[in-house]
Amino acid sequence: MEGPLTSDFSAARIHLERAYHYLRGNDETSRLACEALDLLIETVAEAQHRRPEAGVVEFPRATARQSF
């Protein structure tokens, strides 16, 4: 079985922005498509810059201190 696939958010964003650029019409379909692409571009940009969730490393607890 193959490992998990990772998305190329950078490339996806470029293609979505290019599609947005091609929809220059003043018709309702073009405007609605651009609104939808705006949402997709924003979602992809957020995913592109999201940092992986950091794990918490627990340090061993110190035992009672010895006095000198």
Buried (B, 14 or more C-beta within 10 A) or exposed (E): EEEEEEEEBEEBBEEBBEBBEEBEEEEEEEEEBBEEBEEBBEBBBEEBEEEEEEEEEEEEEEEEEEEE
